[in-house]
Amino acid sequence: MPWATSLILLLAGLCGSSLGQYNEEEDLAWLQYYLRQSRVSSYNYVPYYEEESPAYAYSYPSATDSEPEPEPEPQQAAPWRCPQECDCPPNFSSAMYCDTRNLRYLPFVPSRMKYVYFQNNLITSIQEGAFDNATELEWLALHNNQIGSEKMGKRVFGKLQRLERLYMNNNNLTRLPSPLPRSLRELHLSYNHISKVPPNALEGLENLTALYLSHNFIFEMGASLKGLSSLILADLSYNNLRRVPDGLPASLEQLYLEYNYINAIPDHYFQVSPRLLYVRMSHNSLTNQGLSSNTFNSSSILELDLSYNRLQKIPRVNTNLENLYLQGNQINEFSISSFCSVVDVMNYSRLQVLRLDGNEIKRNAVPPDAPLCLRRATVIEI
């Protein structure tokens, strides 16, 4: 139905969820209620480069500044009963709202629940077996708490075989939760204290489409992404990576690696992902010595951000590329061969935006055949 589709698109814009993963036939009543009654936290990633504005916009409802009242210890409730600390609307019996209530513990989750919201609290631990009764869970929101890895049960998510979205960003995690349900589609772990991703940490997550690990302290990814056969988006920005992850999945469309310490990329690295559209590697330590002539010659990439690195020459790119950002490097020449191997009426670049400002190129260094090669460019900044 058209109204249902419009509602889904509106909610996806507010919540930052992947549009392609909603099913119109699912019960939408709980979504309508949450829009009306609760304040929604959002994750929004702008897919195109917008000057120098921050790429991330997180928004969380503010917790009250008043001193919280002492809370009773959580007690085992009847399987159908809603905990007194939370709100379980009778018209939407599969959703439980416990967000922004200064909770320091996880209340009991009734077995009928599919969507549970614990975000914006003061929760520090997740006891073993906390969700064993709620095996129907599909969404679990635990973001913006104080949960530490050492205070989590070893298999707290082990029985959630229908869980699709897990939100644990903005906590105190030092490692990835394990094991994770194979049903997961989205995993949100940004803004934690994770330093390493073991090779088997994401093993078996063949349904995962979006992985958010930005703003951690990760220095090594190894080949942990290789087996994620459905992965579309990988956000590893703002970490301590010295090298790119080994073995990108063939399904990958968006790769964000900005604000790391990467200085080299293997030859043909991106060509194993024929659907790759957006690559962001700004604010790294890339040099021309660390790149081969074919590193970025991938026909699928539409947007490539290499700004604020240590490049001295324009790397060769494919003629299908539409947006190229190279500002803030040390480039001292305008080489037209980087864009067009042959310059004539039939051979030209599809480039629309080219930024070279903040380099060492002078305006009069642009070769005379540049307008023929870059005939589609609407923005060229030097």
N, C-alpha and C positions, 0 to 999 in steps of 0.2 A: 504494500500500500504506500502511496506517495508520502502521506503524513508520517508514517513510521520511518521511512528512509530519511526524511528531513530531521526527525528527532534524533536518529542515530548519528547523523553527520554533525548536528549541533553538539551532542554530548561528546563525540570524539574530539571536537575542537577544544572543549573545556577540559577534558580529562587527559588528553595526550595519548589516547589509546590508538592502536592500529585499526584503521577503518575496515580493512579487508577481513577482519576476524569476527565481525558481528553477523548474527543470523537473525533475519527479520522475523522468523517464526518463534523466536524465544519470547518469553513473557517480558514485556517492557514496563510493567507497572512499577517495579522497584526502581527503575531508572527515573520515571516521572516523579516518584516520591522524593528521591534523593535530590533532584534538581530543585524541588520546592522547599524542602525542609532542612537540608544540610548545606554547609559550606564545603565546596569541592576543592581539593588540592589539584594542581595542574602541573603537567610537565609539557613544555612546548619547545620543540626544536625547530628553528627556522631552516628550511631545506636549502635556501639559496643564500649566498653571501650578501650581507647588508653592511657595507662600509666597515667600520671597526666596532660596531655595536656588539655586545656580548651575545654569544650564540645560545645561551641557556637562560631560561626564565622559569625559576621555580617559585611557586606561590603556595604558602601554607597558612591556614587560619592561625592567628595568634592565640596562644594559650593564656588564660587569665593570670594576672600578676599576683592575685591574692594567694595567701597561704592555704593550701588544700586542707580540707577537713579530713581527719583520720578515717580511713576506709576499713570496713570489716574484711576479714580474710575471705577469699573466694571459697564458696561452698558448692558441693555437688548439687545440681538442680535436676528436677525432673526433665527427661529428654525433650519435652514439648514446651517447657517453661522458659520465658525470657529472663535473663539475669536482671536484678533490680538496678544495676549500674548502667544498663543499656536501654535502647529503644528498639522494640521489634514491632513495627506497625502491623496490626491484625490484617489489613488489606494486602500486605506484601510480606507474607510469612516466611520467605526464604532469605530475607535481609535483616542484618543486625547492626545497629549503629552505636558504637561505643567510643567515637572519636571526640577529642578535645574535651576531656572530662577529668584531667589530672589523675588518671588511673595509674597505679604503680604495679599492677599485676594484670594478668589475663583472666577475665571472667570465664565461666563455663560457657561452652558453645553448644547449643542444642543441635541435635542430629539433623534437623530439617534444613539447616542453614546452607546457602550457596554463596552468599556475599556478606563478608564480615569486615567491619571497618574499626580498627584500633589506632588509627593515626593520630598524631598530635597529642600524645600522652607522656607519661613519665615512666613507662615500662622499661625495666632493666633486664628481665630474664624471661625465658619461655621454658616452662617445666616439661619434663619428659611426659609424653602422652597427652599434651594439652589439646590436641586436635584429633585424638583417636576416635572420639565419638562423632566427629563432624566429617565423615568421609565423603560427603557430597559437595564439599567446598569447591568453588570455581574461582572466586576472587578473594584474596586475603591481603588487607592493607595494614601494614605494621610500620609504615614510614614515619619519620620525625618522632622517634622515641629515643631511648638510651640503651638499647639492647646490645650486649656484648657477646662475642662468640663463646667465651668461657662460661657463660650463663645460659647456654642453650642446650637442651637435651640432644643426644646424639642422633636421634631419628625422629625429630618433632614433625617433620613433613612426610615421613615414610609412608603413611597410610592415606595420604591425600592424592589418590590416583586420578582425580578429575580436576585437580587444580590447574588453572590456565594462566593466572596472573598473580605474581607475588611481588609486593611492594615492600622493600626493606631499606630504601634509601634514607639517608640522614639518621644513621644509628652509629654504634661503636663497634661494628664488626671488624675483626682482624683477618678473617678468612671466609671463603664462600661456604654457605650452609651445605651440608651433605649428609645423606643423599637427597637429591631433589627429584620430585615426581617427573616421570617421562612425559606427562601430559602438558607440562609448562609451555606456554607460548610467549610470555613476556616475563623477564627477570630484571627487576630494578634494584640495583645495589650501589648506586652513586652516592657520593658523600659519606664514605665510611673510612676505615683505616686498613683496608686490605692491601697487602704488600706482594702477594704471590698467588698465582693461579696454577695449581698442580695440573699435570697433563690429563688426569682422569676426573677433574672437578666437574666438568660439564658432560661427562660421558653419558650417552643414552638419551640426551635431550634432542631427539630428532624432530620434534614439533616446535622447537624454540625459533621464533621469528625475530625477536628484538632482545638485545642484551645491552644493558646500561651499566657500565662500570667506571664512569668518569669520576674525577675528583677523589681518587684513592691514592695509594702509594705503590702501585704495581710496577715492578721492575722487569718482570719476565712473564710472557704469555705462552711461550713454546708453541706447540701444535694443538692447544686446547680448543681452538675454533674449528679445526679440520672436520670433525665428525658431525657438526651442526648442519645437517643437510637442508634445513628449511630456513636458515638464518638470513634475514633481509637487512637488518641494521645492527651494527656493532659500534658502540660508542666507548672508546678507550681513551678519550681525551683527558688532559690534566692528570697525568700519571708520571711515573719515572722510567718509562720504557726506553731502553737503549737500542732496541732493534724491533723491526716489525714482527707481528705474529707469523708463525710458520703456517703455510698451507691454508689459504683463505677458502671458504666454502664456495662452490660454484653458484649457489643461490644468492650470494651477497649483492646488495644494491647500494648500500650506504656504509662508508667506512670513515670514522672520525678518529683521528690520531693527533690532533693539534695539542700543543703544550706538552710535549714530551722531550726526549733527548736523542731522538733517532738521527743518525748521521749517514746512513746508507740504505739502499733498497736493492734487492737482487734483480737481476735481469729477468724480464718477462713475469715479474711478480704478480701484476694485476691481470694478466691474460688468462689465469685459471678461473677467473670470475667473469664470465661473459655478459653478465647482467649488471655489472657495476656501473653506477651512474654518478655518484658523488664521492669524492675523495678529499678530505681535509687534512693537511699536514702542516699547517702554519705553526710558527713558533717552535721549530725543532732545530737541529744542527746539520741539516742537509748541505752537502757540498757537491760540486760537479764530479769530483773524484769518487764519490760514493754512489754515482748513478751511471748506468750504461746508456747507450744511445737509444735503446728500446724500452726503457723503464716505463715511460708514460705513453708509449705508442699503442694504446688500447682503444679500439674503435668504439667501445661502449661508453666510455667516460664522457659525461657532458659538463661537469664542473670539477675543476682541479684548483685547490688552494695550496700554494707553496710559499705564501708570503712569510716574511720575517724568518728566513733561513740564512744560509751563507753561500748562496749560489752566485757565481760570477758570470755565468752564461745562461741564456734561455735554453732549457732542455727541449728536446724534440718532443712534439705532441702530435696526436692524430688529427687529421683534418676534420673529424666529426666533433671535436671539442668545441663547446659553446662559450664557456666562461673560464678564464685563466687569471689567477691572482698571483702576482710575483712581486708586489710592492715590499719594500723594506729588506731587499737583498743587497748584493754587491755587484750587480750586473753592470757591465761597462760597454756592451755592444748590442746592437739590434740586428740579430741574425735572422733574415727572412727564411732561411732553410729550416729553421726550427718549426715553422708553420707549414711551409709548402716545399716539397722536394722538387717539384716542377711548377713554374709559374707561367700560366697561359690562360686563355679564355675558358678552357674546360677544367682546369685544375686550380682549385682555390680552397681556402680554409672556411669553415662554417663558424669561425670565432665571432662572437658578438660583443663580448666584454674582455678587454685586456688592460690590466693594471701593471704598470712598470714604475710608478712614482716611488720616490724614496730610494732610487738606485743611483748609479753613476753615469747613466746614459744622458746624452745631451739631445735636445730636440732635433738639431740638424743632422743627427746620426741616423735618422730613419732613411732606409734605402728607397730609391725612386720607384721600385716595383712593389712596395708595400701596399699601396691602394689596390693593386690588381689581386694580390694574394689575399688581403684582408678586406675584401669588398663588402662583406656582410657585417663588419664591425661597426657598432653604433657608439661604443665608448672605448677610447684608447687614452689612457692616462700615462704620461711620461714625466 
